[in-house]
Amino acid sequence: MRINEHVGIADWELTETFVRASGPGGQNVNKVSTAVELRFEAERSPALSAPVKARLRKLAGSRWTLDGAIVLFVQDTRHQARNREIARERLADLIRAALVAPKRRVATRPTHGSVRRRLVGKTARGEVKALRGRVDDEE
């Protein structure tokens, strides 16, 4: 499976199992295994570098297993072949997102005007809070 021009996933890294899907489908839902569970052995994959695997782990979230695999479960359609395609597309999109290294944030100082506005706002809020105090009855 090709992800982009540099990265390809080997067949041994992918395992597909087909199970019966829940939801609508009439009589068909009880007889045919249309849902797809796609398992990708991400931690053992030689195609992905360590930083990419770390980003992939973060992006996968709860779909990442303890043994370093990503499990995608798709039961969107009544057709097994279409569910397979959807699962592979989702995996490819996830890997493509992990391949993009985030840009480093360049630290910048706040402008003089923004500092002044923040301090004016703090002073105004402080005055409002100071006026909330107890009122003395001097008669």
Phi, psi and chi 1 to 4 in degrees:
 res  aa     phi    psi   chi1   chi2   chi3   chi4
   1 MET       -  123.6 -175.6  168.8   96.8      -
   2 ARG   -88.8  131.0  -63.7  -65.3  -58.2  151.1
   3 ILE   -94.6  -50.5  -57.2  -59.5      -      -
   4 ASN  -149.6 -167.5   62.0   19.2      -      -
   5 GLU   -69.5  -17.3   61.6  -87.0   -1.8      -
   6 HIS  -103.8  -27.4  -56.5  -65.2      -      -
   7 VAL  -117.1  131.3  179.3      -      -      -
   8 GLY  -135.9  144.7      -      -      -      -
   9 ILE  -103.6  129.5  -57.2  -60.5      -      -
  10 ALA   -77.4  158.0      -      -      -      -
  11 ASP   -64.2  -33.9  -72.3  -22.0      -      -
  12 TRP   -68.1  -17.0   65.9  -94.1      -      -
  13 GLU   -82.7  -14.0  -61.1  176.0   81.1      -
  14 LEU  -110.9  136.3  -63.3  174.5      -      -
  15 THR  -131.1  127.1  -50.8      -      -      -
  16 GLU  -114.5  132.1  -70.7  175.1  -29.6      -
  17 THR  -124.8  145.8   52.3      -      -      -
  18 PHE  -114.6  128.4  -57.7   99.8      -      -
  19 VAL  -129.5  165.7  -67.0      -      -      -
  20 ARG   -73.6  134.8  -77.5 -176.2  -76.4 -152.8
  21 ALA   -88.0  155.2      -      -      -      -
  22 SER   -92.5  173.5   62.5      -      -      -
  23 GLY    95.4 -166.2      -      -      -      -
  24 PRO   -69.6  156.0   24.5  -32.1      -      -
  25 GLY   158.9   -4.5      -      -      -      -
  26 GLY    65.9 -141.3      -      -      -      -
  27 GLN   -65.1  -29.8 -151.3  172.2   23.2      -
  28 ASN   -60.4  -34.1 -166.5   50.0      -      -
  29 VAL   -64.9  -26.4   78.6      -      -      -
  30 ASN   -88.8  -10.7  -62.3  -36.9      -      -
  31 LYS  -112.1  -31.4  -66.3 -165.4  -80.5 -175.9
  32 VAL  -114.0  134.5 -177.0      -      -      -
  33 SER   -87.1   93.6  -62.4      -      -      -
  34 THR  -100.1  -23.4   55.7      -      -      -
  35 ALA   -73.9  145.3      -      -      -      -
  36 VAL  -118.2  132.9  177.7      -      -      -
  37 GLU  -113.8  107.4 -174.0 -179.9   87.3      -
  38 LEU   -99.6  126.0  179.1   66.9      -      -
  39 ARG  -117.1  124.4 -177.5 -179.3  176.6   91.4
  40 PHE  -116.3  121.0  169.5   54.7      -      -
  41 GLU   -78.3   79.8  -60.8  -65.2  -24.9      -
  42 ALA   -69.8  -41.9      -      -      -      -
  43 GLU   -65.0  -33.4 -164.1   63.8   48.6      -
  44 ARG   -91.3   -1.9  -62.7 -176.0  -17.6 -172.0
  45 SER   -71.0  123.3  176.8      -      -      -
  46 PRO   -77.4  -13.0   26.5  -31.5      -      -
  47 ALA   -77.5  -18.4      -      -      -      -
  48 LEU  -111.0  138.0  -55.0  176.1      -      -
  49 SER   -80.9  167.9   63.9      -      -      -
  50 ALA   -60.9  -44.3      -      -      -      -
  51 PRO   -63.5  -36.2  -18.1   26.1      -      -
  52 VAL   -66.0  -41.2  172.4      -      -      -
  53 LYS   -63.1  -38.6  -72.1  177.6 -173.5  176.7
  54 ALA   -64.6  -43.7      -      -      -      -
  55 ARG   -66.5  -37.5  -72.6 -166.9  -65.9  -90.2
  56 LEU   -64.3  -40.0 -171.7   57.9      -      -
  57 ARG   -61.7  -41.7 -178.9  179.4 -167.2  150.4
  58 LYS   -67.9  -41.9 -166.8  171.0 -172.8  178.2
  59 LEU   -68.6  -36.1  -74.0  171.3      -      -
  60 ALA   -70.0  -33.9      -      -      -      -
  61 GLY    62.9 -123.1      -      -      -      -
  62 SER   -73.9  -10.4   62.4      -      -      -
  63 ARG   -78.8  -10.9  -64.8  173.1  -69.8 -168.4
  64 TRP   -85.0  126.4 -173.9  -84.2      -      -
  65 THR   -91.1  169.9   63.4      -      -      -
  66 LEU   -64.9  -29.1  -67.9  174.4      -      -
  67 ASP   -91.2   14.5   56.1  -26.7      -      -
  68 GLY    82.3   30.9      -      -      -      -
  69 ALA  -115.9  154.6      -      -      -      -
  70 ILE  -106.3  128.2  -65.0  175.4      -      -
  71 VAL  -115.3  119.2  177.8      -      -      -
  72 LEU  -111.8  129.4  -61.8  172.7      -      -
  73 PHE  -114.9  120.7 -173.5   76.6      -      -
  74 VAL  -124.9  125.8  178.8      -      -      -
  75 GLN  -139.8   37.8   57.9  176.9    1.2      -
  76 ASP   -69.0  -37.4  -66.0   -2.5      -      -
  77 THR  -119.7  174.7   67.5      -      -      -
  78 ARG   -85.9   -4.5  -66.9 -176.0 -176.1 -174.8
  79 HIS  -105.7  126.0  -54.0  -74.7      -      -
  80 GLN   -60.9  -43.1 -172.0 -175.9   77.9      -
  81 ALA   -63.1  -41.7      -      -      -      -
  82 ARG   -67.7  -39.9 -177.1   65.3 -171.0  126.1
  83 ASN   -62.5  -36.8  -77.5  -23.5      -      -
  84 ARG   -62.0  -45.5  -95.1 -177.3   92.8 -176.8
  85 GLU   -61.3  -43.9  -69.9  172.7   17.4      -
  86 ILE   -62.7  -43.7  -67.8  169.2      -      -
  87 ALA   -62.4  -43.5      -      -      -      -
  88 ARG   -67.2  -37.3  -73.3  172.8  176.0 -101.2
  89 GLU   -64.2  -42.8  -72.1  167.8   10.9      -
  90 ARG   -64.0  -40.5  -73.4 -177.3 -172.8  168.9
  91 LEU   -63.7  -44.8  178.3   63.5      -      -
  92 ALA   -61.9  -42.1      -      -      -      -
  93 ASP   -63.6  -40.2  -69.8  -17.7      -      -
  94 LEU   -63.3  -43.9 -160.1   62.2      -      -
  95 ILE   -68.3  -40.1  -65.7  171.0      -      -
  96 ARG   -61.0  -40.0  -83.6 -170.5 -148.6  102.5
  97 ALA   -64.9  -36.6      -      -      -      -
  98 ALA   -73.6  -25.4      -      -      -      -
  99 LEU   -70.8  -23.1  -72.8  170.5      -      -
 100 VAL   -82.5  114.8  177.1      -      -      -
 101 ALA   -76.0  132.6      -      -      -      -
 102 PRO   -67.8  146.6   22.6  -29.6      -      -
 103 LYS   -71.8  142.7  -70.3 -176.6 -179.6  177.8
 104 ARG   -72.3  137.9  -81.3 -173.7   62.0  106.6
 105 ARG   -79.7  129.3 -177.0 -172.6  176.7  -81.9
 106 VAL   -90.8  120.7  177.8      -      -      -
 107 ALA   -68.9  130.3      -      -      -      -
 108 THR  -126.9  152.4   57.1      -      -      -
 109 ARG   -87.5  147.5  -65.5 -170.6   62.0 -169.9
 110 PRO   -67.8  149.5   17.8  -24.9      -      -
 111 THR   -70.9  159.9   62.6      -      -      -
 112 HIS   -60.7  -41.5 -179.5   69.8      -      -
 113 GLY   -63.7  -40.3      -      -      -      -
 114 SER   -68.5  -36.0   68.5      -      -      -
 115 VAL   -64.6  -44.9  170.9      -      -      -
 116 ARG   -62.2  -45.0 -167.0  167.5   34.8   81.6
 117 ARG   -61.7  -40.2  -75.9 -171.0  -61.4  -85.8
 118 ARG   -63.2  -44.3 -177.5  179.3   64.1   86.1
 119 LEU   -68.1  -37.3  -66.9  176.2      -      -
 120 VAL   -64.4  -42.2  166.3      -      -      -
 121 GLY   -63.4  -40.7      -      -      -      -
 122 LYS   -64.1  -41.3  -78.8  173.9   70.5   76.8
 123 THR   -63.3  -43.7  -54.0      -      -      -
 124 ALA   -63.6  -43.2      -      -      -      -
 125 ARG   -65.6  -36.8  -76.6 -168.9  -58.4  -83.8
 126 GLY   -63.6  -39.8      -      -      -      -
 127 GLU   -65.7  -41.0  -71.5  172.1    0.5      -
 128 VAL   -60.9  -43.0  166.4      -      -      -
 129 LYS   -70.1  -34.6  -70.6 -177.2  177.0 -173.3
 130 ALA   -66.1  -32.8      -      -      -      -
 131 LEU   -76.3   -7.3  -67.5  172.9      -      -
 132 ARG   -82.0   -0.5  -73.1 -174.8 -168.1  153.5
 133 GLY   -65.7  178.6      -      -      -      -
 134 ARG   -68.1  139.5 -173.1  179.9  -59.4  -89.4
 135 VAL   -93.7  127.7  177.3      -      -      -
 136 ASP   -85.7  134.0  -66.0  -27.9      -      -
 137 ASP   -93.3  100.7  -73.4  -29.2      -      -
 138 GLU  -108.8  104.0  -66.0 -177.2   24.0      -
 139 GLU  -118.1      -  -68.0 -180.0   28.6      -
